[in-house]
Amino acid sequence: MPFRYILFLCSGGKISHIPLPWRIGVSVILWLIFISLLHFRLNGDDEKRDVIRMGYMPVITNLAAPLLDYVSKNKGGIYFNAVKFASFAEMAEALRHDKIQVAFMIAPLSVVLRQQGEDVKIVYIGNRHESTLVVRKDLNIKELKDLSGKTIAVPIRYSGHNLSILQLMEKNGLTGQIKIVEMNPPDMAAALASGSLDAYYVGEPFAAQTVKSGDAQVLYYVEDVWKYFICNLALVKQSMIENDPEVVRMLVQGAARAGLWAKDHTEEAARIASQYWNQPLDLVKYALTTPENRIVYDRFVPKHSELQHIADLMLHFGLMKNNNIEGLVEERFAKEANLGGISDVESILSEK
């Protein structure tokens, strides 16, 4: 009877002299105060947590995003919140307007943002060799020239997938003979299955969807035509590096450790990713393991030479007016990442 006792004290011991409606009203107010204080005590630490919002697309190159979210969600300190996007264009705008602090973004788009005046830095390269060119099975396509007159989708014109197919067309004398369209990766499988597309080139597990369903077959794995292809990378603003270098360090080190952990814990990594991506577990496991040992997890340090090559190709194919990427690459956080003591999933963010 705590509130009755408080009323008793406040009334000088003459609680019975306080009108009943007043007693009820005061009791309600005191109860609300008590609940508010209890809520603050139980949740105050969580409410004070720093939240770093990370934009990402649900592909294997960005596996670090859901893993960092999973590990940090119920811990103290920083919460690395993974925010799923349906398109890279939307993600770029979110980073531009500070709706997110980190963008796990398709590589050539980072070059575009830099040239548009955004003071962005590449701090990490996502897992490699996870993109696939698939073609409709009923078309019986055996080589690139069989796609002449057909339609292929890429995630966005500013993508490595677009640069890759343009290079292949040029090399094989097919320039202008294959129609390339832009399409958000989540829409590609349904478009191919319905006959609206003849082929698409994208990060996994989106390609594996139609392979497993029997609607498509693999024409090329990206590593067959572009070794160590960069699909996505992590982009932050220079202001974040200046104001919160320790947060950037934790982000990059955690992302690097997440990849190495996933390499040795594929089943658990697939389980976590499937929940975040809202994809079937067997599909994610298939994409992570087919072909066996396909995914490259340990080439995460950004190199100026690799990004310069991408910028050179973008200039060559008329996707931008110059190939200047001065100041875009910041490699120190990735180079200094501590990769020791990786064991269970919690160790991804461990400092030991």
N, C-alpha and C positions, 0 to 999 in steps of 0.2 A: 504493500500500500504506500509507495513512495510519494505520490502526488498528494494524497490525503494528508500525509505527514508534513509535507512542505506547506500546504495550506494551513495546517494547524499552527505551524511555527509563524507563518506570516500574519496570522490573525491573533497572535498573542495567546494562543491556546484556546480560542473561542470559535472553533470552526463551525459549530452548530449555528452561530449567529449570522454566518454568511449565507445569503439566499442561494437556493439550489441551482438556479440557472447560472449564477456567477461561478459557483463551484465547478459546474460542468464545463463552462467556457475556459476557465483558467486551467483545468485539467487537460483539456484538448491542446491548449497552447503549450503547456509544459511537455506534453507527450511529443508534440511536433519538434520542439527544441531538442528533446532527448534523442529522437530518431535522427535528426540532422547531425548532432554531435557524434553519434555512433557511426553514421555513414561516413563522415569526414575522417574519423579515426581509422576505419577499416579500409577506406579507399583513397585517403589523402595522398599516399605515396604514389599511387597509379596516376592520379590526376596531375601530379607535378612532373611526370615523366616527359622527357623529350621524345617527340615522335618525328622520325624522318620518313617522309612519304616517298616511296620508290615506285615510279611508273614502270610497267613491264608488260610484255606480251607473253602468253603462255606457250613458250617454246623452250627446247632443251638448252639453247645457248644462254637463256636467262634463268636457269635452274636455281641460281644463287638467291634470287628474289624471294620465292616462297620459302626456301630453307632458312634464310635470315629472319623472315617474319615468324616462322614456326618456332625458332629457337628463342627469339627475343620477346615474344608476345607476353609470356607470363613471368618474365624476369624483371628485376629492378634495372635501373639505368635507362638506356636508350631502347626505344621500340622501333625497329626497322619495319615499317608498315608497307606491305606489298600491295600496290593498287593496280589492278588488271585493266588494260585498255584493249579496245577492239581495233584500233588503228594507230599507226605511228604518227600520222599527222596530228591527231588529237593529243598524243603524248608530247609532241614537240611544243604545241601551244600551251599545254599545262606547265611544262618546264619554263617556257618563256615568261609566263605570268605568275611564276612562283607557287603554283598549285601543288607541285611536287618539287622535291629537292634533288632527286636523283632520277635519271632516265636510263633504263636499260633499252637502248635505242639502236635501230638499224644503222650500220656504220656510215654510209654516205650521207645520211641526213644530218649527222653531226657536223660534217664539212659544210653543208648548206647553212646550218645555224651559225656557224663561226663566220662565214662570209656575209651573213646578213647582219653582223654586228653584235651577236650575242657572245659575251665573254665566257665561253664554255670550255671545259677541259675534259679530255678522255683520260680516265684514271684506271680503267680495267677493261680487259677483253673477255667476252663470254666464252663458254665452252665451244669448241670448234668441231667441224665435220658433222654437223647435224642437219644439213639441208639436203633436199632431194628433189630431183626433177622427175615427176611421174606423168605418164601419158595414159589416155583411155585404152583399156585393154582391147576393146572391140575394133580399134583402128589398126591393130597389128603393126605398130610403129617399131622399127628396129634400130634406126639411127636418125640423127638430127635432120637429114634431108627429107625424111618422111613427114616432117612437120611443116614442110612448105605448103603455104595456103591455109594452114591451121591456126588456131588461136591458143596462146599460152598466157597464163596469168602470173604476175609477180606481185609481191606485197605493196610496192610503191616504186615509182620510177627512180627515186633516190635509194636504191637498194643494191647490195652486192649481187643479188639474184638477177636483176636487170642488166647490170654490167657483165655478169657472167654469160648470159644468153646472147647479149650483143657481141661479145668477143667470139663466142662459138659460131654465130652467124657469119661474122666477118671472116673468120678462119676458114670456114667451109664454103665461102662464096654464096651465102644465102642472105646477105644484107637486104632488108626490106621485104623478104619473102615469107616471114613468119609474123603474124599479128601479135603484138604484145599489149596486154591490157593490165591495168592496176586493179587489184582486188584485195580487200581485207582478208588475211589468212583464215579466220574462222568461217568464211563463206566459200572457200575454194572447193572443199570436198563435195558439198551439195551441188555446186555449179557443175562440176565434172560429172557427177553421178546423173544429173538431169540432162546432160548433153550440151549444156551451154558453153562448156570449155572442152578443149581437146587435151590440154596439158596444164600443169602448173608447177612452179618452182618455189619452194618454201622451206622454212625450218620445221623440224619435227616437233610434235607428232602429227602435224596436219597432213603431211604427205602419206604417212602410214595409215591414216584413216581409210583412204580409198584402196590402198594395197591390200589391207586386211579384209575389206569388204568384197574384194574381187573386181572392183570397178576399174582399177588402174594397175599398171606395172611400172617398175623403176626403169627409167631410161639412163639416168646418170645419178650417182651419188656425187655431191659437190667436190669431194676430194679427188674424184677421177679427173676433174678438169681444172681445179684450182686448189692446190695443196695449201693447207692452213688458212683456208678461206675464213674471213671475219664476217660473221652474220651480225651479231649485236655486240654492243659494248656499253660500259657505264659512263654516263656523262653527268658532270656537276658544274655549277657555276664557279668562277674564280672567287667570288665573294664568299662562298661556303668554305673554300680552301683557306682563305685569309681569316675568316671569323671562327671557323670550327675545324681546324686541321685534325684534331684528335678524332672527331666524328668521321671525317673522311678516311683517316687511317683505319678505324674500326670497320668501316664499311668495306673497304677494299680488301683488307686482310680477311675479314669474314667471308667475303665472296670467293676469294681464292681458296680458303680452307673448305668452303662448302663444296666446291668442285672436286677437290681431292677426297673429301669424305664420301661424296656420291659415287666416285669411282670404285670404292671398296665396299659400298653399302647400297648397291643398286636397288634391291628390293624395297628397302625402307625409303630411299629417295623417291622411288616411283610412287609409293603409297602416299607420301606427303604431297608430292607434286599433283597427283591425280585429284586430291581433295581441293587444292587451290585452283586447279585448272578446270575442274568439273569435267574431267575426262575419265573414261573407263581405265581401271588399273591395268588390265591386260594390254591395252593400247600403249600406255606410257612405258610399261616394261618392255614391250616389243620395240618401241622406238629407241629406248636406251641401250638395247642389246643386239640390235639387228642392223648391219652385220656385227658379229662379235668384236668387242674392243674397238668399235668404230670411233666413239666420241673421244676427243682430245681435251683433257681437263687442265693440263699444266702449262699451257701457253697463254697466260693471262696478262703478261706485261705488255702494255701498249708500246709500239715502236713507231717512231716517226716515219721510217722507210716504208712500212706497210700502209700507213695512212696516206703517205705521199703517192704511193702506187694507185690507191683508190682515187685520189684527187686527179691524178694524171689521166686515168681512164674516164673520169667524169668530164674532163675537158675534151678529151679525144672524141667522145660520143656526143658532145654538144649539150651536156647537162648543166654546165656552168661556164662562165666567161673567163675564169682564171683558176689556177691550181694552187694558189697560195694557202697553206695551212699553218703558217707561222703561229706558234703559241698554242696550238690545239692540243698537243699531247703532253700529259704530265705523268711521267712514269715512276716517280720516286716512291709513291705509296705502294705500288705493286712490287717494285724491286725490293723494298724493305720489309715485306710481309713475313711474319713469323709463321712457318709452316710445320713446326714441330708439335708433337703430342696430340695429333688428331686421332680420336678414338670413337666415342659415341657421338651422337648428333649434337649434344650439348657442348661438346668441345669445339664446335665451329667458332663460337665467340669466346672461347677460353683464352686467357692471357698467359697461361702456364706453358 
